[in-house]
Amino acid sequence: MPASIGPDRGLTRSLTLTLVLAVVSVAVLVAPPWIPPAVALARSVSEPPGTAEEPGDDDDVAELKRAIAVLEEELARLKEGGAKDEKLAELERRIDLLAVEIEKLRTGGAVQETPLQGSKGLGPAASTVYRKDRGVAIGGYGEALYTNNAELRQDEQPSDETDQFDFLRAVFYVGYKFSDSILFNSEIEIEHASTDKGGSVSVEFAYLEFQKRPEIGLRAGMLLVPVGFVNELHEPPIFHGARRPEVERLLIPTTWRENGAGLFGAAGPFEYRGYAVVGLRSDGFTAAGIRGGRQKGAKSQAEDFAVTGRLDFVGLPGVLLGGSFYTGGSGQGGTVDDRPIRGRVDLFDLHGQLEYRGLQLRALWTRSRIGDVPLVNVDNELQGDESVGEVQGGWYVEAAFDVMTLAPKGRWSITPFVRYEELGTQKQVPAGWEMDPARERSLLTGGIEIGPIPQVVFKLDYQVVKDDARTGVNRFNVALGYLF
């Protein structure tokens, strides 16, 4: 940390700024009842745009406006009669949909709001192409992260960590719907703002999809490995916390993608995905995990392949229960003293999620085993406590609640959350090597997320980081995220 900003002053300043922002946000929410101009503004914003007939409206727009007027009259009548909330919500949904259609007609289809609901294993923005009838589909997301690190480590020694403000990602989805059964979908990611400053531009996925029936479809190209939660669903407004869970960064190396092909579909209360993909490279494995072994579809060595898949139960509203796996070699033809490195990686997880009104509960447990670690260590010149873990594992639990569901105020959301996770990348190492206690970690993350609309989020949280070597460094995070 720079000497000019100590942990107490820097952290206090960040907390004060965040508190001010939070108070201002809450003030905006509660202002309408006692500021007359704000009342008028709030009402104008909450009403569907352009629902009153105006001179110059074409026949289609005028017809849609008349339909909205009829629905609004019915809505008012039902409210006076004490109708059920479900019926009122359905009428309001129809009014919103008609209002969007009006804007699309006025702008030639340029206005189309992205709902916070994904499709076929992808996030809302990544699923944009599935909502098209034909032609080009454009979506995207982005996130920026400010981190204020504590000055002292867990053992009271200086942390020597530097605070940072990084535009982590600007991502663009480009797809094309050829027909009802054939489409192309892709994700292009710009990381860390500039290639001159250590950033990169990468293809995160790009595949052709063929599907005639919901029970079975085919994907081929660069695919997201279907394990865990965040690897497929990593758009900032749909996961909690300024940072992705460490369990799904180090043990499940999000974002994990590779060239391959496979099947997907839904049958009854179940959804599944299963692919054959190019394997990892063991020469990128370290004591920190398998993350460095991802080939990312770039001239991937293809001596070893892997099979990966998942099965989820989604038969009850708001409930998801399932598991996923990955198994395959990682040696990619490497040898040590003429002995081939197989480096088989077997990884699996169990996961569950419950959503009920404003409440969301999530849990994930994962474990992996790596073969031929002594050969991998020798090949990678790892000694002492630098060994790759023969067994790696961890878990996390998470709870969040949108308090605005108790007293809805427009489309705002205010969501406190907490997450606890434990992980180790060296649960077991081979004889002749030692375990590094710093690889056994726990993180407690607590914070709040504020969203003026579902597609935009402001996040702030504090993380207590511990490890068995007592070198953990706590940190305060502020993030901005969006999707479209």
DODO-216505 format. One record per residue (C-alpha): residue number from 1; x, y, z. Coordinates in nm, 2 decimals. Example, Ala and Ser with C-alpha at 12.3 -4.5 7.8 and 13.67 -1.06 7.14 Angstrom:
<pts>
nr = 1&x = 1.23&y = -0.45&z = 0.78
nr = 2&x = 1.37&y = -0.11&z = 0.71
</pts>
This chain:
<pts>
nr = 1&x = 0.00&y = 0.00&z = 0.00
nr = 2&x = 0.14&y = 0.35&z = -0.08
nr = 3&x = 0.27&y = 0.53&z = 0.22
nr = 4&x = 0.04&y = 0.82&z = 0.14
nr = 5&x = -0.27&y = 0.62&z = 0.21
nr = 6&x = -0.26&y = 0.41&z = 0.53
nr = 7&x = -0.51&y = 0.14&z = 0.59
nr = 8&x = -0.70&y = 0.33&z = 0.85
nr = 9&x = -0.72&y = 0.66&z = 0.66
nr = 10&x = -0.77&y = 0.49&z = 0.32
nr = 11&x = -1.03&y = 0.24&z = 0.44
nr = 12&x = -1.21&y = 0.51&z = 0.65
nr = 13&x = -1.22&y = 0.74&z = 0.35
nr = 14&x = -1.36&y = 0.46&z = 0.13
nr = 15&x = -1.62&y = 0.36&z = 0.39
nr = 16&x = -1.72&y = 0.72&z = 0.43
nr = 17&x = -1.76&y = 0.77&z = 0.06
nr = 18&x = -1.96&y = 0.45&z = 0.03
nr = 19&x = -2.18&y = 0.54&z = 0.32
nr = 20&x = -2.26&y = 0.88&z = 0.16
nr = 21&x = -2.34&y = 0.71&z = -0.17
nr = 22&x = -2.56&y = 0.46&z = 0.00
nr = 23&x = -2.74&y = 0.73&z = 0.20
nr = 24&x = -2.80&y = 0.93&z = -0.12
nr = 25&x = -2.94&y = 0.62&z = -0.29
nr = 26&x = -3.18&y = 0.55&z = -0.01
nr = 27&x = -3.28&y = 0.92&z = 0.00
nr = 28&x = -3.37&y = 0.90&z = -0.36
nr = 29&x = -3.59&y = 0.60&z = -0.28
nr = 30&x = -3.77&y = 0.76&z = 0.01
nr = 31&x = -3.79&y = 1.12&z = -0.14
nr = 32&x = -4.11&y = 1.10&z = -0.35
nr = 33&x = -4.36&y = 1.12&z = -0.05
nr = 34&x = -4.22&y = 1.45&z = 0.07
nr = 35&x = -4.08&y = 1.63&z = -0.24
nr = 36&x = -4.36&y = 1.72&z = -0.47
nr = 37&x = -4.14&y = 1.77&z = -0.78
nr = 38&x = -3.99&y = 1.42&z = -0.72
nr = 39&x = -4.34&y = 1.28&z = -0.70
nr = 40&x = -4.42&y = 1.40&z = -1.05
nr = 41&x = -4.09&y = 1.28&z = -1.18
nr = 42&x = -4.12&y = 0.94&z = -1.03
nr = 43&x = -4.47&y = 0.90&z = -1.17
nr = 44&x = -4.36&y = 1.01&z = -1.52
nr = 45&x = -4.07&y = 0.76&z = -1.51
nr = 46&x = -4.28&y = 0.47&z = -1.38
nr = 47&x = -4.55&y = 0.51&z = -1.65
nr = 48&x = -4.49&y = 0.33&z = -1.98
nr = 49&x = -4.33&y = 0.59&z = -2.22
nr = 50&x = -4.55&y = 0.74&z = -2.49
nr = 51&x = -4.87&y = 0.56&z = -2.40
nr = 52&x = -5.09&y = 0.86&z = -2.47
nr = 53&x = -5.20&y = 0.89&z = -2.84
nr = 54&x = -5.02&y = 1.18&z = -3.02
nr = 55&x = -5.06&y = 1.33&z = -3.36
nr = 56&x = -4.84&y = 1.15&z = -3.62
nr = 57&x = -4.86&y = 0.81&z = -3.46
nr = 58&x = -4.89&y = 0.54&z = -3.72
nr = 59&x = -5.17&y = 0.28&z = -3.71
nr = 60&x = -4.96&y = 0.02&z = -3.53
nr = 61&x = -4.85&y = 0.26&z = -3.26
nr = 62&x = -5.20&y = 0.40&z = -3.21
nr = 63&x = -5.34&y = 0.05&z = -3.18
nr = 64&x = -5.09&y = -0.05&z = -2.92
nr = 65&x = -5.16&y = 0.27&z = -2.72
nr = 66&x = -5.53&y = 0.19&z = -2.73
nr = 67&x = -5.46&y = -0.16&z = -2.60
nr = 68&x = -5.25&y = -0.02&z = -2.32
nr = 69&x = -5.53&y = 0.22&z = -2.22
nr = 70&x = -5.77&y = -0.07&z = -2.20
nr = 71&x = -5.53&y = -0.27&z = -1.98
nr = 72&x = -5.47&y = 0.03&z = -1.76
nr = 73&x = -5.85&y = 0.07&z = -1.71
nr = 74&x = -5.88&y = -0.30&z = -1.62
nr = 75&x = -5.58&y = -0.27&z = -1.39
nr = 76&x = -5.74&y = 0.02&z = -1.20
nr = 77&x = -6.07&y = -0.16&z = -1.17
nr = 78&x = -5.91&y = -0.48&z = -1.04
nr = 79&x = -5.71&y = -0.28&z = -0.78
nr = 80&x = -6.02&y = -0.12&z = -0.65
nr = 81&x = -6.19&y = -0.46&z = -0.63
nr = 82&x = -5.90&y = -0.61&z = -0.43
nr = 83&x = -5.78&y = -0.85&z = -0.70
nr = 84&x = -5.49&y = -1.09&z = -0.62
nr = 85&x = -5.14&y = -0.97&z = -0.66
nr = 86&x = -5.06&y = -1.23&z = -0.92
nr = 87&x = -5.33&y = -1.11&z = -1.16
nr = 88&x = -5.23&y = -0.75&z = -1.11
nr = 89&x = -4.87&y = -0.83&z = -1.18
nr = 90&x = -4.96&y = -1.01&z = -1.50
nr = 91&x = -5.15&y = -0.71&z = -1.63
nr = 92&x = -4.86&y = -0.48&z = -1.54
nr = 93&x = -4.63&y = -0.71&z = -1.73
nr = 94&x = -4.85&y = -0.70&z = -2.04
nr = 95&x = -4.86&y = -0.32&z = -2.02
nr = 96&x = -4.47&y = -0.31&z = -2.00
nr = 97&x = -4.44&y = -0.54&z = -2.30
nr = 98&x = -4.67&y = -0.33&z = -2.51
nr = 99&x = -4.48&y = -0.02&z = -2.41
nr = 100&x = -4.16&y = -0.18&z = -2.52
nr = 101&x = -4.32&y = -0.27&z = -2.86
nr = 102&x = -4.41&y = 0.09&z = -2.90
nr = 103&x = -4.05&y = 0.20&z = -2.86
nr = 104&x = -3.94&y = -0.07&z = -3.09
nr = 105&x = -4.17&y = 0.06&z = -3.36
nr = 106&x = -4.06&y = 0.42&z = -3.31
nr = 107&x = -3.69&y = 0.33&z = -3.33
nr = 108&x = -3.69&y = 0.06&z = -3.59
nr = 109&x = -3.64&y = -0.21&z = -3.32
nr = 110&x = -3.34&y = -0.04&z = -3.16
nr = 111&x = -3.49&y = -0.04&z = -2.81
nr = 112&x = -3.52&y = -0.38&z = -2.65
nr = 113&x = -3.47&y = -0.43&z = -2.28
nr = 114&x = -3.27&y = -0.73&z = -2.17
nr = 115&x = -3.46&y = -0.93&z = -1.91
nr = 116&x = -3.26&y = -1.08&z = -1.62
nr = 117&x = -3.33&y = -1.43&z = -1.73
nr = 118&x = -3.09&y = -1.66&z = -1.91
nr = 119&x = -3.15&y = -1.94&z = -2.15
nr = 120&x = -2.99&y = -2.28&z = -2.21
nr = 121&x = -2.72&y = -2.24&z = -1.95
nr = 122&x = -2.61&y = -1.88&z = -2.03
nr = 123&x = -2.66&y = -1.55&z = -1.86
nr = 124&x = -2.93&y = -1.29&z = -1.96
nr = 125&x = -2.70&y = -1.09&z = -2.20
nr = 126&x = -2.53&y = -1.40&z = -2.34
nr = 127&x = -2.88&y = -1.53&z = -2.43
nr = 128&x = -2.98&y = -1.23&z = -2.64
nr = 129&x = -2.96&y = -1.43&z = -2.96
nr = 130&x = -3.22&y = -1.68&z = -2.83
nr = 131&x = -3.47&y = -1.39&z = -2.81
nr = 132&x = -3.44&y = -1.30&z = -3.17
nr = 133&x = -3.66&y = -1.43&z = -3.45
nr = 134&x = -3.39&y = -1.38&z = -3.72
nr = 135&x = -3.07&y = -1.18&z = -3.78
nr = 136&x = -2.80&y = -1.02&z = -3.57
nr = 137&x = -2.82&y = -1.01&z = -3.19
nr = 138&x = -2.60&y = -0.78&z = -2.98
nr = 139&x = -2.55&y = -0.79&z = -2.60
nr = 140&x = -2.28&y = -0.73&z = -2.35
nr = 141&x = -2.17&y = -0.66&z = -1.99
nr = 142&x = -1.89&y = -0.48&z = -1.81
nr = 143&x = -1.75&y = -0.43&z = -1.46
nr = 144&x = -1.51&y = -0.20&z = -1.28
nr = 145&x = -1.35&y = -0.28&z = -0.94
nr = 146&x = -1.18&y = -0.07&z = -0.67
nr = 147&x = -0.99&y = -0.26&z = -0.40
nr = 148&x = -0.86&y = -0.11&z = -0.08
nr = 149&x = -0.63&y = -0.35&z = 0.10
nr = 150&x = -0.56&y = -0.36&z = 0.47
nr = 151&x = -0.21&y = -0.24&z = 0.56
nr = 152&x = -0.14&y = -0.54&z = 0.79
nr = 153&x = -0.17&y = -0.91&z = 0.72
nr = 154&x = -0.34&y = -1.16&z = 0.95
nr = 155&x = -0.01&y = -1.20&z = 1.14
nr = 156&x = 0.02&y = -0.82&z = 1.20
nr = 157&x = 0.31&y = -0.79&z = 0.95
nr = 158&x = 0.29&y = -0.52&z = 0.66
nr = 159&x = 0.08&y = -0.65&z = 0.37
nr = 160&x = 0.27&y = -0.45&z = 0.10
nr = 161&x = -0.05&y = -0.47&z = -0.11
nr = 162&x = -0.13&y = -0.17&z = -0.33
nr = 163&x = -0.48&y = -0.04&z = -0.37
nr = 164&x = -0.61&y = -0.07&z = -0.72
nr = 165&x = -0.90&y = 0.06&z = -0.94
nr = 166&x = -0.93&y = -0.16&z = -1.25
nr = 167&x = -1.18&y = -0.17&z = -1.54
nr = 168&x = -1.19&y = -0.54&z = -1.53
nr = 169&x = -1.40&y = -0.63&z = -1.83
nr = 170&x = -1.58&y = -0.49&z = -2.13
nr = 171&x = -1.76&y = -0.78&z = -2.30
nr = 172&x = -1.96&y = -0.79&z = -2.61
nr = 173&x = -2.19&y = -1.07&z = -2.73
nr = 174&x = -2.25&y = -1.11&z = -3.11
nr = 175&x = -2.49&y = -1.37&z = -3.24
nr = 176&x = -2.68&y = -1.45&z = -3.55
nr = 177&x = -3.01&y = -1.64&z = -3.58
nr = 178&x = -3.01&y = -1.82&z = -3.91
nr = 179&x = -3.34&y = -2.00&z = -3.86
nr = 180&x = -3.55&y = -2.15&z = -3.58
nr = 181&x = -3.31&y = -2.43&z = -3.54
nr = 182&x = -2.96&y = -2.29&z = -3.63
nr = 183&x = -2.77&y = -2.00&z = -3.47
nr = 184&x = -2.43&y = -1.87&z = -3.39
nr = 185&x = -2.33&y = -1.71&z = -3.06
nr = 186&x = -2.01&y = -1.56&z = -2.94
nr = 187&x = -1.85&y = -1.36&z = -2.65
nr = 188&x = -1.56&y = -1.12&z = -2.71
nr = 189&x = -1.39&y = -0.99&z = -2.39
nr = 190&x = -1.16&y = -0.69&z = -2.34
nr = 191&x = -0.98&y = -0.74&z = -2.00
nr = 192&x = -0.81&y = -0.46&z = -1.79
nr = 193&x = -0.89&y = -0.18&z = -2.03
nr = 194&x = -0.57&y = -0.18&z = -2.25
nr = 195&x = -0.34&y = -0.43&z = -2.40
nr = 196&x = -0.06&y = -0.18&z = -2.34
nr = 197&x = -0.11&y = -0.22&z = -1.96
nr = 198&x = -0.13&y = -0.60&z = -1.93
nr = 199&x = -0.48&y = -0.63&z = -2.06
nr = 200&x = -0.60&y = -0.87&z = -2.34
nr = 201&x = -0.87&y = -0.93&z = -2.60
nr = 202&x = -1.00&y = -1.28&z = -2.61
nr = 203&x = -1.28&y = -1.50&z = -2.75
nr = 204&x = -1.46&y = -1.64&z = -2.44
nr = 205&x = -1.69&y = -1.86&z = -2.65
nr = 206&x = -1.80&y = -1.89&z = -3.01
nr = 207&x = -2.02&y = -2.18&z = -3.12
nr = 208&x = -2.27&y = -2.30&z = -3.38
nr = 209&x = -2.59&y = -2.45&z = -3.24
nr = 210&x = -2.84&y = -2.68&z = -3.40
nr = 211&x = -3.16&y = -2.77&z = -3.22
nr = 212&x = -3.49&y = -2.89&z = -3.36
nr = 213&x = -3.64&y = -3.02&z = -3.03
nr = 214&x = -3.60&y = -2.90&z = -2.67
nr = 215&x = -3.49&y = -3.24&z = -2.56
nr = 216&x = -3.16&y = -3.24&z = -2.76
nr = 217&x = -2.94&y = -3.00&z = -2.94
nr = 218&x = -2.58&y = -2.99&z = -3.07
nr = 219&x = -2.32&y = -2.72&z = -3.00
nr = 220&x = -1.97&y = -2.71&z = -3.16
nr = 221&x = -1.69&y = -2.45&z = -3.14
nr = 222&x = -1.54&y = -2.29&z = -2.84
nr = 223&x = -1.76&y = -2.38&z = -2.54
nr = 224&x = -1.79&y = -2.28&z = -2.17
nr = 225&x = -1.71&y = -2.58&z = -1.95
nr = 226&x = -2.04&y = -2.65&z = -1.78
nr = 227&x = -1.92&y = -2.67&z = -1.42
nr = 228&x = -2.03&y = -2.48&z = -1.11
nr = 229&x = -2.24&y = -2.16&z = -1.12
nr = 230&x = -2.02&y = -1.87&z = -1.22
nr = 231&x = -1.83&y = -2.02&z = -1.52
nr = 232&x = -2.15&y = -1.99&z = -1.73
nr = 233&x = -2.33&y = -1.72&z = -1.53
nr = 234&x = -2.07&y = -1.45&z = -1.47
nr = 235&x = -2.25&y = -1.13&z = -1.57
nr = 236&x = -2.21&y = -0.88&z = -1.27
nr = 237&x = -2.58&y = -0.81&z = -1.20
nr = 238&x = -2.65&y = -1.18&z = -1.16
nr = 239&x = -2.39&y = -1.29&z = -0.91
nr = 240&x = -2.33&y = -1.15&z = -0.56
nr = 241&x = -2.02&y = -0.97&z = -0.45
nr = 242&x = -1.77&y = -0.73&z = -0.61
nr = 243&x = -1.54&y = -1.04&z = -0.67
nr = 244&x = -1.64&y = -1.38&z = -0.79
nr = 245&x = -1.61&y = -1.66&z = -0.53
nr = 246&x = -1.25&y = -1.78&z = -0.48
nr = 247&x = -1.38&y = -2.14&z = -0.49
nr = 248&x = -1.50&y = -2.07&z = -0.85
nr = 249&x = -1.18&y = -1.89&z = -0.95
nr = 250&x = -0.91&y = -2.12&z = -0.81
nr = 251&x = -1.07&y = -2.47&z = -0.79
nr = 252&x = -1.31&y = -2.42&z = -1.08
nr = 253&x = -1.09&y = -2.19&z = -1.30
nr = 254&x = -1.36&y = -1.94&z = -1.42
nr = 255&x = -1.38&y = -1.84&z = -1.70
nr = 256&x = -1.30&y = -2.19&z = -1.83
nr = 257&x = -1.36&y = -2.25&z = -2.20
nr = 258&x = -1.22&y = -2.48&z = -2.46
nr = 259&x = -1.27&y = -2.61&z = -2.82
nr = 260&x = -1.50&y = -2.90&z = -2.85
nr = 261&x = -1.86&y = -3.02&z = -2.93
nr = 262&x = -2.15&y = -3.18&z = -2.75
nr = 263&x = -2.51&y = -3.21&z = -2.66
nr = 264&x = -2.75&y = -3.01&z = -2.45
nr = 265&x = -3.12&y = -3.01&z = -2.38
nr = 266&x = -3.41&y = -3.03&z = -2.13
nr = 267&x = -3.64&y = -3.32&z = -2.05
nr = 268&x = -3.91&y = -3.29&z = -1.79
nr = 269&x = -3.78&y = -3.13&z = -1.48
nr = 270&x = -3.41&y = -3.17&z = -1.59
nr = 271&x = -3.16&y = -2.97&z = -1.79
nr = 272&x = -2.83&y = -3.12&z = -1.91
nr = 273&x = -2.52&y = -3.03&z = -2.10
nr = 274&x = -2.24&y = -3.27&z = -2.20
nr = 275&x = -1.93&y = -3.19&z = -2.42
nr = 276&x = -1.61&y = -3.34&z = -2.54
nr = 277&x = -1.33&y = -3.08&z = -2.52
nr = 278&x = -0.96&y = -3.04&z = -2.55
nr = 279&x = -0.79&y = -3.12&z = -2.22
nr = 280&x = -0.59&y = -2.89&z = -1.99
nr = 281&x = -0.21&y = -2.86&z = -2.00
nr = 282&x = -0.03&y = -2.98&z = -1.69
nr = 283&x = 0.27&y = -2.76&z = -1.76
nr = 284&x = 0.06&y = -2.47&z = -1.64
nr = 285&x = -0.03&y = -2.63&z = -1.30
nr = 286&x = 0.11&y = -2.47&z = -0.98
nr = 287&x = 0.06&y = -2.49&z = -0.61
nr = 288&x = -0.22&y = -2.23&z = -0.66
nr = 289&x = -0.42&y = -2.48&z = -0.87
nr = 290&x = -0.50&y = -2.58&z = -1.23
nr = 291&x = -0.60&y = -2.23&z = -1.35
nr = 292&x = -0.27&y = -2.19&z = -1.55
nr = 293&x = -0.35&y = -2.51&z = -1.74
nr = 294&x = -0.64&y = -2.36&z = -1.94
nr = 295&x = -0.56&y = -2.35&z = -2.31
nr = 296&x = -0.84&y = -2.11&z = -2.39
nr = 297&x = -0.89&y = -2.24&z = -2.74
nr = 298&x = -0.57&y = -2.07&z = -2.87
nr = 299&x = -0.37&y = -2.33&z = -3.07
nr = 300&x = -0.47&y = -2.58&z = -2.81
nr = 301&x = -0.25&y = -2.89&z = -2.79
nr = 302&x = -0.49&y = -3.18&z = -2.85
nr = 303&x = -0.30&y = -3.49&z = -2.75
nr = 304&x = -0.54&y = -3.53&z = -2.45
nr = 305&x = -0.91&y = -3.47&z = -2.45
nr = 306&x = -1.17&y = -3.45&z = -2.17
nr = 307&x = -1.54&y = -3.51&z = -2.11
nr = 308&x = -1.75&y = -3.26&z = -1.91
nr = 309&x = -2.11&y = -3.23&z = -1.83
nr = 310&x = -2.38&y = -3.13&z = -1.58
nr = 311&x = -2.73&y = -3.23&z = -1.48
nr = 312&x = -2.97&y = -2.99&z = -1.30
nr = 313&x = -3.32&y = -3.04&z = -1.15
nr = 314&x = -3.53&y = -2.73&z = -1.22
nr = 315&x = -3.88&y = -2.88&z = -1.17
nr = 316&x = -3.98&y = -2.65&z = -0.88
nr = 317&x = -4.01&y = -2.27&z = -0.90
nr = 318&x = -3.70&y = -2.10&z = -0.77
nr = 319&x = -3.52&y = -2.43&z = -0.71
nr = 320&x = -3.20&y = -2.56&z = -0.88
nr = 321&x = -3.02&y = -2.88&z = -0.76
nr = 322&x = -2.75&y = -3.05&z = -0.96
nr = 323&x = -2.40&y = -3.16&z = -1.01
nr = 324&x = -2.12&y = -3.13&z = -1.28
nr = 325&x = -1.80&y = -3.30&z = -1.37
nr = 326&x = -1.48&y = -3.28&z = -1.58
nr = 327&x = -1.24&y = -3.57&z = -1.65
nr = 328&x = -0.95&y = -3.60&z = -1.89
nr = 329&x = -0.58&y = -3.60&z = -1.94
nr = 330&x = -0.36&y = -3.30&z = -1.92
nr = 331&x = -0.01&y = -3.42&z = -2.02
nr = 332&x = -0.05&y = -3.33&z = -2.38
nr = 333&x = 0.23&y = -3.56&z = -2.49
nr = 334&x = 0.48&y = -3.44&z = -2.23
nr = 335&x = 0.74&y = -3.68&z = -2.08
nr = 336&x = 0.99&y = -3.70&z = -1.79
nr = 337&x = 1.28&y = -3.93&z = -1.85
nr = 338&x = 1.08&y = -4.10&z = -2.13
nr = 339&x = 0.79&y = -4.16&z = -1.89
nr = 340&x = 0.47&y = -4.01&z = -2.04
nr = 341&x = 0.27&y = -3.76&z = -1.82
nr = 342&x = -0.09&y = -3.85&z = -1.82
nr = 343&x = -0.19&y = -3.60&z = -1.56
nr = 344&x = -0.56&y = -3.71&z = -1.54
nr = 345&x = -0.78&y = -3.44&z = -1.39
nr = 346&x = -1.11&y = -3.56&z = -1.22
nr = 347&x = -1.32&y = -3.27&z = -1.10
nr = 348&x = -1.68&y = -3.27&z = -0.98
nr = 349&x = -1.91&y = -3.05&z = -0.79
nr = 350&x = -2.25&y = -3.05&z = -0.62
nr = 351&x = -2.45&y = -2.73&z = -0.62
nr = 352&x = -2.79&y = -2.59&z = -0.51
nr = 353&x = -2.99&y = -2.27&z = -0.52
nr = 354&x = -3.32&y = -2.15&z = -0.38
nr = 355&x = -3.49&y = -1.83&z = -0.48
nr = 356&x = -3.81&y = -1.72&z = -0.31
nr = 357&x = -3.93&y = -1.36&z = -0.36
nr = 358&x = -3.64&y = -1.15&z = -0.24
nr = 359&x = -3.44&y = -1.43&z = -0.08
nr = 360&x = -3.16&y = -1.62&z = -0.26
nr = 361&x = -2.96&y = -1.91&z = -0.10
nr = 362&x = -2.68&y = -2.08&z = -0.28
nr = 363&x = -2.42&y = -2.35&z = -0.19
nr = 364&x = -2.15&y = -2.53&z = -0.39
nr = 365&x = -1.90&y = -2.81&z = -0.30
nr = 366&x = -1.62&y = -2.92&z = -0.53
nr = 367&x = -1.33&y = -3.16&z = -0.52
nr = 368&x = -1.07&y = -3.26&z = -0.77
nr = 369&x = -0.79&y = -3.52&z = -0.80
nr = 370&x = -0.48&y = -3.49&z = -1.03
nr = 371&x = -0.27&y = -3.79&z = -1.14
nr = 372&x = 0.10&y = -3.81&z = -1.20
nr = 373&x = 0.17&y = -3.52&z = -0.98
nr = 374&x = 0.54&y = -3.62&z = -0.91
nr = 375&x = 0.60&y = -3.62&z = -1.29
nr = 376&x = 0.42&y = -3.29&z = -1.32
nr = 377&x = 0.63&y = -3.14&z = -1.04
nr = 378&x = 0.95&y = -3.25&z = -1.20
nr = 379&x = 0.84&y = -3.13&z = -1.54
nr = 380&x = 0.74&y = -2.79&z = -1.40
nr = 381&x = 1.05&y = -2.76&z = -1.17
nr = 382&x = 0.85&y = -2.74&z = -0.85
nr = 383&x = 1.03&y = -2.81&z = -0.53
nr = 384&x = 0.96&y = -2.80&z = -0.15
nr = 385&x = 0.61&y = -2.65&z = -0.08
nr = 386&x = 0.56&y = -2.56&z = -0.44
nr = 387&x = 0.39&y = -2.89&z = -0.53
nr = 388&x = 0.08&y = -2.92&z = -0.74
nr = 389&x = -0.20&y = -3.06&z = -0.51
nr = 390&x = -0.29&y = -3.42&z = -0.58
nr = 391&x = -0.63&y = -3.34&z = -0.41
nr = 392&x = -0.79&y = -3.00&z = -0.42
nr = 393&x = -1.13&y = -2.90&z = -0.28
nr = 394&x = -1.35&y = -2.64&z = -0.12
nr = 395&x = -1.70&y = -2.51&z = -0.07
nr = 396&x = -1.91&y = -2.20&z = -0.01
nr = 397&x = -2.25&y = -2.10&z = 0.11
nr = 398&x = -2.42&y = -1.77&z = 0.03
nr = 399&x = -2.73&y = -1.58&z = 0.13
nr = 400&x = -2.88&y = -1.26&z = 0.00
nr = 401&x = -3.21&y = -1.08&z = 0.04
nr = 402&x = -3.35&y = -0.79&z = -0.16
nr = 403&x = -3.51&y = -0.57&z = 0.11
nr = 404&x = -3.70&y = -0.37&z = -0.16
nr = 405&x = -3.93&y = -0.67&z = -0.21
nr = 406&x = -4.08&y = -0.58&z = 0.13
nr = 407&x = -4.18&y = -0.24&z = 0.01
nr = 408&x = -4.13&y = -0.21&z = -0.36
nr = 409&x = -4.03&y = 0.13&z = -0.49
nr = 410&x = -4.02&y = 0.13&z = -0.87
nr = 411&x = -3.75&y = -0.10&z = -1.00
nr = 412&x = -3.49&y = -0.04&z = -0.73
nr = 413&x = -3.32&y = -0.32&z = -0.54
nr = 414&x = -3.11&y = -0.31&z = -0.22
nr = 415&x = -2.96&y = -0.65&z = -0.14
nr = 416&x = -2.74&y = -0.72&z = 0.16
nr = 417&x = -2.55&y = -1.05&z = 0.12
nr = 418&x = -2.30&y = -1.27&z = 0.30
nr = 419&x = -2.08&y = -1.55&z = 0.17
nr = 420&x = -1.84&y = -1.79&z = 0.35
nr = 421&x = -1.60&y = -2.01&z = 0.17
nr = 422&x = -1.32&y = -2.25&z = 0.25
nr = 423&x = -1.07&y = -2.39&z = -0.01
nr = 424&x = -0.74&y = -2.56&z = -0.04
nr = 425&x = -0.53&y = -2.63&z = -0.35
nr = 426&x = -0.30&y = -2.87&z = -0.16
nr = 427&x = -0.53&y = -3.10&z = 0.03
nr = 428&x = -0.27&y = -3.37&z = -0.05
nr = 429&x = 0.07&y = -3.37&z = -0.21
nr = 430&x = 0.30&y = -3.65&z = -0.30
nr = 431&x = 0.59&y = -3.79&z = -0.09
nr = 432&x = 0.90&y = -3.57&z = -0.11
nr = 433&x = 0.71&y = -3.25&z = -0.13
nr = 434&x = 0.55&y = -3.03&z = 0.15
nr = 435&x = 0.22&y = -2.85&z = 0.18
nr = 436&x = 0.22&y = -2.47&z = 0.20
nr = 437&x = -0.01&y = -2.36&z = 0.48
nr = 438&x = -0.10&y = -2.05&z = 0.28
nr = 439&x = -0.28&y = -2.26&z = 0.04
nr = 440&x = -0.55&y = -2.35&z = 0.30
nr = 441&x = -0.78&y = -2.05&z = 0.30
nr = 442&x = -1.11&y = -1.91&z = 0.42
nr = 443&x = -1.30&y = -1.60&z = 0.32
nr = 444&x = -1.59&y = -1.42&z = 0.48
nr = 445&x = -1.75&y = -1.17&z = 0.25
nr = 446&x = -2.03&y = -0.93&z = 0.35
nr = 447&x = -2.18&y = -0.64&z = 0.17
nr = 448&x = -2.46&y = -0.47&z = -0.01
nr = 449&x = -2.57&y = -0.43&z = -0.37
nr = 450&x = -2.78&y = -0.14&z = -0.50
nr = 451&x = -2.95&y = -0.16&z = -0.83
nr = 452&x = -3.16&y = 0.13&z = -0.98
nr = 453&x = -3.27&y = -0.11&z = -1.26
nr = 454&x = -3.21&y = -0.49&z = -1.29
nr = 455&x = -2.94&y = -0.44&z = -1.55
nr = 456&x = -2.72&y = -0.21&z = -1.35
nr = 457&x = -2.56&y = -0.27&z = -1.01
nr = 458&x = -2.34&y = -0.09&z = -0.76
nr = 459&x = -2.17&y = -0.33&z = -0.52
nr = 460&x = -1.97&y = -0.28&z = -0.20
nr = 461&x = -1.84&y = -0.54&z = 0.04
nr = 462&x = -1.57&y = -0.62&z = 0.29
nr = 463&x = -1.37&y = -0.95&z = 0.29
nr = 464&x = -1.20&y = -1.11&z = 0.59
nr = 465&x = -0.93&y = -1.33&z = 0.44
nr = 466&x = -0.75&y = -1.60&z = 0.65
nr = 467&x = -0.50&y = -1.88&z = 0.57
nr = 468&x = -0.31&y = -2.13&z = 0.78
nr = 469&x = 0.01&y = -1.94&z = 0.74
nr = 470&x = -0.15&y = -1.62&z = 0.88
nr = 471&x = -0.07&y = -1.42&z = 0.57
nr = 472&x = -0.42&y = -1.33&z = 0.48
nr = 473&x = -0.50&y = -0.97&z = 0.38
nr = 474&x = -0.85&y = -0.82&z = 0.44
nr = 475&x = -0.99&y = -0.59&z = 0.17
nr = 476&x = -1.27&y = -0.35&z = 0.09
nr = 477&x = -1.42&y = -0.37&z = -0.26
nr = 478&x = -1.64&y = -0.14&z = -0.46
nr = 479&x = -1.77&y = -0.24&z = -0.80
nr = 480&x = -1.99&y = -0.12&z = -1.08
nr = 481&x = -2.15&y = -0.36&z = -1.32
nr = 482&x = -2.40&y = -0.36&z = -1.61
nr = 483&x = -2.54&y = -0.58&z = -1.88
nr = 484&x = -2.75&y = -0.52&z = -2.19
</pts>
